[in-house]
Amino acid sequence: MEILIRYFVFLSFLLCIAKGEDVLLVNTYVRMIPKIMVLDTQAALHNPANKTILAVVYEDKNKNSAKKIAEEINGYYGGRIGNLSFSAVALPVEELINRHDIAFAYLTQMGKYSISQISAWGISNSVPTFSYDPKDLDNGILGSIAIERTTVIYLNKNVLKLSKIRFNETLFQIARLIE
């Protein structure tokens, strides 16, 4: 019985650590995504009459996670970062690829087919696409925010060349370019 109790306490401890790590990751993305978006020198051009739209893109299984990230971004920044007025919205892949008023897209976990659709859409509409997973750069995503020993921003050099996306030089000073 004592072994069972110890096992339960150990599993509870691991669950708390995993949950705390998940919260840390979400908080990092919530703080970083708008800061990268504001470095896009053309972000406000996508929807000049209204607020700039930051899309948190999801497939059905990650709808709740995307909504949570969008809500936390809106809550943390209050609709403004620097001189840029914006609103974060959670959008399914199918809706995103039919819109032309999105200034920045952040992808939650999804399949390669959806990633390739979004990357083609991002290049053709000059919209920066970012992901949490650096492996998505191989599928045409522009950038990734990775949590390693420190927070690292990766940029896909080939996608930068193909698109008309222009960033402030500050991003290139802190990001790692990947081919």
C-alpha positions, 0 to 999 in steps of 0.5 A: 500500500505504501508503494502505491501511495508513493507511486501516486505522489510521484505521478502527481508531481510529474503531472504538476511539472508537465502542467507548469511547463505547458503554462510556461510555453503558452506564456512565452508564445503569448508574449513573443508572437505580437512582438514579432508581428510588430517587426513586420514593416507591412503588418498594418497594410493588410487591413488599414481601415481596422485593427491588424488581425493576428490569426492563431490557426488550428485544426479541429483537435486544437481549437480550444488551445488556439482560442486560449492563446488568442484570448491570452494575447488579447488580454495581455496586450489589450489590443495594442503593441507599440504603434500597432493596433491589433486583435488576435483571433482563432481561425481554422485552416480552411477559413484562414486560406480564404481570407486576405485581411490577416497580417500574421499567422501563428500555427498550433500543432497540425498535419503537414498538408495543412502546414503546406496549405498555410505556407503557400497562402502566406507566401502568396499573400505576403503574410508571416507564418510562424509555428512553435515547431522548427520542423515546420520550417521544412514545410515552408513556414517562415518562422518558428519560436523554439524553447531550448536553453533559451527562447530561439527564433528561427527564420526560413531564409528561402521563404523570405526570398520567395515572399514580399515580407519585410521585417525590421532589422531588429528581428534579423539581429536576434533570429537564426536564419535557416536554409 
